[in-house]
Amino acid sequence: MRKLFVFMLILFSSFMLVSAQDDWDSVGPSFSSLRTNVGLKFGMAFPGKDYYDKGVCYGVSFNFILINNLSIELIGLRFATEVTKSEENDLSKGTLKSIPLQFSIKYQFTKDSKFVPYILGGADYILYNHNVNLPEWENMGFKISEEVDNCIGFHVGLGFDIFISENIALNMDGRYVTSKTNLNSTILDTKSDISVTKEIKDLKIDLIIATVGLKIYF
């Protein structure tokens, strides 16, 4: 996961150097990236734990200008990851589905270029749903269910837009998301109807989200 974030940082720095070249600025005077835009995003989410698989993510974005080179961005993403083994004080094996809703303050380094790099940071409201998959326990007459609380998270990121026309841009983006949630686990003995519950607080779930997308500017 760290290697991916370092790669994104190197890629970002490289394009920052390229953007200084005159040919990136050869656009008409009416051109500006400081406009409202909507976008589609598609990519991969990489959890911070080795026994959480990476998962495909997709979503939509909405961006509008605040002042000068600052803008506000709203993004809704969706992804699912497989938890491949059970760890103490963590999720059991199964499928974790997540919907991060992100609010970001974005700073764009330029506004009148075909190449527009940016950095951002903000807060997330993350919805979780975990489906346990432990057939060996079910075969012994036990049913395990786990409820992951929705939670607040925070993120930082960087990326760039490359305009292919005055109103359409390709986008590449990388974000690091950190959050803590609570886990409520219930083990039910289906033969005796006796259940045992357990609560785990401050379960940390970190992600790196890397996406490509398309934006339409108005």
RAVEN-V121849 format. One record per residue. N is the residue number from 0. RES is the residue in three letters. PSI is psi in degrees with one decimal (none if undefined). Layout:
N	RES	PSI
N	RES	PSI
//
This chain:
0	MET	-42.1
1	ARG	-38.0
2	LYS	-37.5
3	LEU	-42.3
4	PHE	-39.8
5	VAL	-40.5
6	PHE	-44.0
7	MET	-40.0
8	LEU	-43.4
9	ILE	-42.5
10	LEU	-42.7
11	PHE	-45.9
12	SER	-38.1
13	SER	-44.1
14	PHE	-26.4
15	MET	-39.1
16	LEU	-40.6
17	VAL	-36.8
18	SER	-18.4
19	ALA	-14.1
20	GLN	149.1
21	ASP	-32.0
22	ASP	-21.4
23	TRP	-19.7
24	ASP	9.9
25	SER	70.2
26	VAL	163.0
27	GLY	158.9
28	PRO	-21.1
29	SER	-10.2
30	PHE	137.7
31	SER	137.9
32	SER	-6.2
33	LEU	69.5
34	ARG	157.9
35	THR	140.4
36	ASN	155.6
37	VAL	153.7
38	GLY	163.7
39	LEU	140.2
40	LYS	144.4
41	PHE	136.6
42	GLY	-147.1
43	MET	146.2
44	ALA	132.7
45	PHE	101.8
46	PRO	157.6
47	GLY	0.0
48	LYS	138.3
49	ASP	-29.3
50	TYR	11.8
51	TYR	120.3
52	ASP	155.3
53	LYS	157.7
54	GLY	153.2
55	VAL	138.1
56	CYS	155.4
57	TYR	160.0
58	GLY	-169.7
59	VAL	156.4
60	SER	153.8
61	PHE	128.3
62	ASN	132.6
63	PHE	152.9
64	ILE	139.8
65	LEU	-76.8
66	ILE	148.0
67	ASN	-122.4
68	ASN	12.2
69	LEU	141.2
70	SER	164.4
71	ILE	133.6
72	GLU	135.8
73	LEU	129.5
74	ILE	138.3
75	GLY	121.8
76	LEU	162.4
77	ARG	135.1
78	PHE	163.2
79	ALA	143.4
80	THR	149.0
81	GLU	129.0
82	VAL	113.4
83	THR	-16.2
84	LYS	156.6
85	SER	132.2
86	GLU	147.9
87	GLU	138.6
88	ASN	36.6
89	ASP	-176.7
90	LEU	150.6
91	SER	169.9
92	LYS	139.3
93	GLY	-160.7
94	THR	121.2
95	LEU	120.1
96	LYS	142.7
97	SER	145.1
98	ILE	95.9
99	PRO	125.4
100	LEU	114.8
101	GLN	134.8
102	PHE	121.7
103	SER	146.6
104	ILE	123.6
105	LYS	136.2
106	TYR	120.7
107	GLN	131.6
108	PHE	-18.3
109	THR	160.6
110	LYS	-15.5
111	ASP	45.7
112	SER	156.2
113	LYS	-23.1
114	PHE	122.9
115	VAL	95.4
116	PRO	155.8
117	TYR	160.5
118	ILE	159.2
119	LEU	164.4
120	GLY	156.0
121	GLY	-163.5
122	ALA	155.5
123	ASP	147.3
124	TYR	117.1
125	ILE	125.0
126	LEU	133.9
127	TYR	149.8
128	ASN	124.8
129	HIS	123.5
130	ASN	112.6
131	VAL	139.9
132	ASN	87.4
133	LEU	75.8
134	PRO	-28.4
135	GLU	-34.3
136	TRP	-39.6
137	GLU	-35.4
138	ASN	-24.6
139	MET	3.0
140	GLY	18.1
141	PHE	141.7
142	LYS	124.4
143	ILE	128.3
144	SER	145.1
145	GLU	131.3
146	GLU	121.5
147	VAL	122.9
148	ASP	143.9
149	ASN	150.9
150	CYS	170.7
151	ILE	137.7
152	GLY	178.7
153	PHE	152.7
154	HIS	155.3
155	VAL	156.4
156	GLY	176.3
157	LEU	160.4
158	GLY	-168.8
159	PHE	154.8
160	ASP	141.4
161	ILE	115.7
162	PHE	128.4
163	ILE	-11.0
164	SER	179.4
165	GLU	-28.6
166	ASN	0.3
167	ILE	131.7
168	ALA	143.7
169	LEU	146.9
170	ASN	141.9
171	MET	137.0
172	ASP	140.2
173	GLY	135.7
174	ARG	143.2
175	TYR	124.5
176	VAL	131.6
177	THR	141.9
178	SER	158.7
179	LYS	134.4
180	THR	177.2
181	ASN	144.1
182	LEU	127.0
183	ASN	117.7
184	SER	138.1
185	THR	128.6
186	ILE	119.5
187	LEU	126.6
188	ASP	105.5
189	THR	-17.6
190	LYS	-40.7
191	SER	-8.6
192	ASP	22.6
193	ILE	134.1
194	SER	151.7
195	VAL	131.6
196	THR	153.1
197	LYS	137.0
198	GLU	131.0
199	ILE	121.1
200	LYS	153.7
201	ASP	44.7
202	LEU	118.3
203	LYS	129.1
204	ILE	111.0
205	ASP	150.2
206	LEU	149.4
207	ILE	126.4
208	ILE	119.6
209	ALA	124.3
210	THR	156.3
211	VAL	156.9
212	GLY	-174.7
213	LEU	132.6
214	LYS	142.9
215	ILE	122.6
216	TYR	145.6
217	PHE	none
//
